[in-house]
Amino acid sequence: MKRLFSLVICLTMGSVVVYSQDTSVVLAKDTVIDSIHYRHIDRYSDGTISAIGNYDEEGYTKIGKWWYFTPDGNLKMSGEYRNGRKNGPWLIAPYTLEYYRNGQLHDKKQINPGSTY
């Protein structure tokens, strides 16, 4: 998995650095462009990845699977976007499952580790 992230970072076409009002957080944004979509990678100031996902061909609307990570590299949440809105199941770490329909929260429940849903 680390090799995949390294490859994606090496193939990066452009970079932007964004400074927030909280001076302890600096995010670097990288975008890899292919013929279908834009792969987007956000990083914390120490280089740890904070988010990975895709934008549509125009580069403005979130689509497909997205992953968000904590500053220490653990999964924070993951799920899918359709037309820029959360859609379907979203895992909110550590044990919450949310289900979205057309961007609206439809159901939410606590889950047990190791269970199938």
N, C-alpha and C positions, 0 to 999 in steps of 0.2 A: 504494500500500500504506500509506503514511504517513497518507493521508486516511482510510482505513478504520480504522486504529488511533485516529486523532483522533476520528472519529465514535463509535467504541465507548466511548472514554473520556468524551466529552461526554454520552453517554446513560447513564452509570453511575448506578445507583440508590443504592448504599451504598459506604462505604469503611471499612476497618479498617487500623490501623497496627500492625505486629508488630515488636517489638524482640528481636533475638537476643542471646545472651550475648556474641557478638563485637560490640562497640559500633560497629564500622565498617560494619556491615550493618543497614539498616533496610528492611523490605519493606512496601510499601503494597499492600493487596489490594482490588480493586474487583470488583463483581459486577453484571452487567447481567442483568435478569430478563425473559424473554419467556414466551409461553404454553407453550413446549416444554421449555426447559432454562435453566440458569444459565450465562452466559458469564463466565468467571473470568479476571481479569488480575492477575498479581503484578508488582510493580515494585521495582527497587532504589532505594536512598535518593536517588539523583540523578534519579529519574523514568524511567530506562530500563526497558523492559519485560523482565521475567525469565521469565515464562511466560504462555501464553494457552491456554485450553481450556474445556471444558464439563463441567458436573455434571448429573446426572439431575434430574427434576422435584422431588425432595425436597431437592436441594442437597448431598448427602453423597457420592455415588459418581461418580468420574471416568468420562466416556463420550466417545466420538468422538475426533477429532483433537486432539492437544496439541502445542504448540511450546514449547521451552525455549531461552533465549538467554543468552549470556555477558554480563558487565557492560558490554562495549564494543558490544553490540548484534548480535553475530554469532550465527547459529544454533548451538546446542549439541547438541540432539537433537530429533527429532520422531517421532511415531508415534501409534497409536490405542489407546484403552482400550475394553474391553468389560466391563461390570459391575465396574468398578474395577480391572481387571487389564490389563496390557499384552497386546495381541493383534495378531498379524500383524507386518509388517516395521517396524522402527525404525531410523532413520538416526541414528547417533552421529557427529557431526562430528569430524574431517573425513572419514574414509574407512572407517567400520565400519558394516556392516549386520547387525542382529540380527533374528531371527524368533522370535516368541513364540506359544505355543498355550496358551490358558487361564491366562495369567499366568506360565507357565514358559518359560525360555529354551530354544528347540529347536535353533537353529542360529545361528552367528556367523561372519562372514567379512569380510576386508578387501576393499574395492572400489577400483577405479581410477576417477578422475574422468572423466566423459564416457561411461562404459560404461552399457549398458542391462542391467537385471537383472530 
